[in-house]
Amino acid sequence: MSSETAQSLPAFVIRRGTPADAAALAEFGARTFRETFAADNTAEDMEKHLASAWSPSLQDAELRDPRLDTLLAVDSGGALAGFAQLRDEYAPACVPTRKPVELKRFYVDRPWQGRGLARELMAEVERAARRRGARELWLGVWERNERAQAFYRKCGFERVGTQIFVVGDDPQTDHVMLRKL
Ligand SMILES: CC(C)(COP(=O)(O)OP(=O)(O)OC[C@H]1O[C@@H](n2cnc3c(N)ncnc32)[C@H](O)[C@@H]1OP(=O)(O)O)[C@@H](O)C(=O)NCCC(=O)NCCS
């Protein structure tokens, strides 16, 4: 799981997260969420959401949870460049599946966007979902997050419905997207 530069040095590797990654993942997840969505949310909603979703103890629990897979893209200096989390648990009514696997989070740091890392991370996500026995993969993406929707369409996802995702006290509409594996 690596990407080679012209000099054949690995630019990044994708590996499974472990509890030792909890603090770095909490910092990275909160920062990338803030960078992506702060401009379109109130400071109060943003802080409330971040406090509910990102802390070393929360990510430690996620990294130990057998229902979750956490995949980390790590650069040549050991810093996080992106991550993905799959959850084997639940699907909304608009997703017809006998084995619901959700792409719960998918984030690539700004310097790495548009450089192919997201595609490689998605390929690992698909492999992890198949290992869980999934035939489909679904996700929710904010209706206003057009870059992510464009990326997911490139990866074969299609919109099948909507669901509500609450950021702080703000109920937001997500597009539910689905693809066959
Ligand atoms: C979503 C994300 C993983 C996609 O990775 P990426 O490396 O940026 O993806 P790509 O550049 O390969 O693809 C994005 C596509 O959207 C297009 N795009 C860029 N800005 C856009 C915009 N404002 N509106 C519509 N399309 C846009 C790009 O041109 C590109 O399409 P192209 O390859 O046909 O030119 C990454 O941008 C990211 O992590 N964003 C912040 C976090 C986030 O939103 N995560 C998803 C939460 S559901």
The ligand as an SDF file (V2000), in Angstrom:
LIG
                    3D

 48 50  0  0  0  0  0  0  0  0999 V2000
  -13.3720   14.9740   -0.8130 C   0  0  0  0  0  0  0  0  0  0  0  0
  -11.9070   14.6720   -1.0160 C   0  0  0  0  0  0  0  0  0  0  0  0
  -11.5200   13.4200   -0.2710 C   0  0  0  0  0  0  0  0  0  0  0  0
  -11.6670   14.4060   -2.5210 C   0  0  0  0  0  0  0  0  0  0  0  0
  -10.2940   14.2330   -2.7420 O   0  0  0  0  0  0  0  0  0  0  0  0
   -9.5630   15.1230   -3.8620 P   0  0  0  0  0  0  0  0  0  0  0  0
   -8.1610   14.7280   -3.9520 O   0  0  0  0  0  0  0  0  0  0  0  0
   -9.8640   16.5450   -3.5360 O   0  0  0  0  0  0  0  0  0  0  0  0
  -10.4020   14.6440   -5.1290 O   0  0  0  0  0  0  0  0  0  0  0  0
  -10.1170   14.9000   -6.6840 P   0  0  0  0  0  0  0  0  0  0  0  0
   -9.3340   16.1630   -6.8580 O   0  0  0  0  0  0  0  0  0  0  0  0
   -9.5870   13.6370   -7.2580 O   0  0  0  0  0  0  0  0  0  0  0  0
  -11.5970   15.0620   -7.2110 O   0  0  0  0  0  0  0  0  0  0  0  0
  -12.3770   16.1620   -6.8970 C   0  0  0  0  0  0  0  0  0  0  0  0
  -13.1310   16.6040   -8.1150 C   0  0  0  0  0  0  0  0  0  0  0  0
  -13.9910   17.6910   -7.7660 O   0  0  0  0  0  0  0  0  0  0  0  0
  -13.7490   18.7730   -8.6210 C   0  0  0  0  0  0  0  0  0  0  0  0
  -14.0000   19.9800   -7.8590 N   0  0  0  0  0  0  0  0  0  0  0  0
  -13.1300   20.7360   -7.1660 C   0  0  0  0  0  0  0  0  0  0  0  0
  -13.7670   21.7450   -6.5640 N   0  0  0  0  0  0  0  0  0  0  0  0
  -15.0680   21.6210   -6.8650 C   0  0  0  0  0  0  0  0  0  0  0  0
  -16.2320   22.3430   -6.5480 C   0  0  0  0  0  0  0  0  0  0  0  0
  -16.1720   23.4200   -5.7610 N   0  0  0  0  0  0  0  0  0  0  0  0
  -17.4210   21.9340   -7.0470 N   0  0  0  0  0  0  0  0  0  0  0  0
  -17.4960   20.8320   -7.8510 C   0  0  0  0  0  0  0  0  0  0  0  0
  -16.4150   20.0910   -8.1970 N   0  0  0  0  0  0  0  0  0  0  0  0
  -15.2240   20.4810   -7.6910 C   0  0  0  0  0  0  0  0  0  0  0  0
  -12.3220   18.6200   -9.0650 C   0  0  0  0  0  0  0  0  0  0  0  0
  -12.0730   19.3010  -10.2660 O   0  0  0  0  0  0  0  0  0  0  0  0
  -12.2200   17.1180   -9.2290 C   0  0  0  0  0  0  0  0  0  0  0  0
  -12.7850   16.6520  -10.4240 O   0  0  0  0  0  0  0  0  0  0  0  0
  -11.8470   16.3140  -11.7110 P   0  0  0  0  0  0  0  0  0  0  0  0
  -10.8850   15.2560  -11.2980 O   0  0  0  0  0  0  0  0  0  0  0  0
  -12.8400   15.8430  -12.7400 O   0  0  0  0  0  0  0  0  0  0  0  0
  -11.1720   17.6040  -12.0800 O   0  0  0  0  0  0  0  0  0  0  0  0
  -11.0120   15.8440   -0.5400 C   0  0  0  0  0  0  0  0  0  0  0  0
  -11.2520   16.9970   -1.3270 O   0  0  0  0  0  0  0  0  0  0  0  0
  -11.2360   16.1830    0.9050 C   0  0  0  0  0  0  0  0  0  0  0  0
  -10.7470   15.4950    1.7900 O   0  0  0  0  0  0  0  0  0  0  0  0
  -11.9590   17.2960    1.1780 N   0  0  0  0  0  0  0  0  0  0  0  0
  -12.1650   17.7870    2.5290 C   0  0  0  0  0  0  0  0  0  0  0  0
  -12.9080   16.7930    3.4250 C   0  0  0  0  0  0  0  0  0  0  0  0
  -14.2110   16.3230    2.8350 C   0  0  0  0  0  0  0  0  0  0  0  0
  -14.9760   17.0780    2.2990 O   0  0  0  0  0  0  0  0  0  0  0  0
  -14.4250   14.9990    2.9910 N   0  0  0  0  0  0  0  0  0  0  0  0
  -15.6330   14.3640    2.5450 C   0  0  0  0  0  0  0  0  0  0  0  0
  -16.6340   14.3800    3.6350 C   0  0  0  0  0  0  0  0  0  0  0  0
  -18.0990   13.4960    3.1310 S   0  0  0  0  0  0  0  0  0  0  0  0
  1  2  1  0
  2  3  1  0
  2  4  1  0
  2 36  1  0
  4  5  1  0
  5  6  1  0
  6  7  2  0
  6  8  1  0
  6  9  1  0
  9 10  1  0
 10 11  2  0
 10 12  1  0
 10 13  1  0
 13 14  1  0
 14 15  1  0
 15 16  1  0
 15 30  1  0
 16 17  1  0
 17 18  1  0
 17 28  1  0
 18 19  1  0
 18 27  1  0
 19 20  2  0
 20 21  1  0
 21 22  1  0
 21 27  2  0
 22 23  1  0
 22 24  2  0
 24 25  1  0
 25 26  2  0
 26 27  1  0
 28 29  1  0
 28 30  1  0
 30 31  1  0
 31 32  1  0
 32 33  2  0
 32 34  1  0
 32 35  1  0
 36 37  1  0
 36 38  1  0
 38 39  2  0
 38 40  1  0
 40 41  1  0
 41 42  1  0
 42 43  1  0
 43 44  2  0
 43 45  1  0
 45 46  1  0
 46 47  1  0
 47 48  1  0
M  END
$$$$
